[in-house]
Amino acid sequence: MTAAREEGDSTTFLRALCDVTDARVMSTLAAKAHLNRENLYRMLSEHGNPQLDSLTALLYALDLRLAVAVK
């Protein structure tokens, strides 16, 4: 996922995140993230544009965190 994000393309990052998410059971993950399963699929789609709070909730449910670093 880090490599996907470093490419600078948000679509690549969201696809990688979707692959990780699909590896886990979507409905269980949605419940853990307190997100609607259909909305979770939509936000991870090619045209998804998740809000920061939804993205943060999903990453937390995946035991991941978003970090900001100096270029």
N, C-alpha and C positions, 0 to 999 in steps of 0.2 A: 504494500500500500504506500509505503514511503517513496518507492521508486515511481509509482504512478503519480503521486502528488508532485514530486520533483520535476516531472515532465512539464508541469505547469498547465496541464489541460484538465479542467474540472470534470469533463466527461469521462476521461480515463480513470480518474480517482473514484468517481461514483460507480463506474463499472466494477472496479476492484473491490470497493466496499460492498457492492451488491453480491459479488461472488463469495465474499466472506460471510455475508448475511445469509445467502442461500444455503451455505454449508451448515448453518444452524437452522433449526425449525423456525420458520417465519412467525407463526402464531405465538410460539413461546417467547420469541424475541420481542415481538410487538408488545406482549403483556408485560415483560420485564422493563421495557423502555416506556411503558405507559403511553403507547402510540396505537392508533387504529391500524390493523394489518393492511387494509386496502391503501391507507395513506402512506404506510411504510413502503409498499410496492411502488406507489406513485412517486414518492420522493427519491427512490433509487432508480427510477427509470431513466432512459437516455435524456429525456427532457425535464427530469426532476430538478427542482431548485429549492432544496430544503432550507428552512429557516435555521438559524444557529441553535436555537433551543432544541429543535427536533434532532438536529445532527448530534448535538451534545448528548441528548438522551439515548440515542442509538449507540454512540460510541461507548457510553457508560455501560449500557447493557451488554456490549461485546467485550467488556473489560479493557477498553482502549481509551486513550485520551488524545486530544488534539493539542499539539504544542506549536508555539511560535518561536522561531529562531532568527537570529541576525543572518542576513544574506552573506 
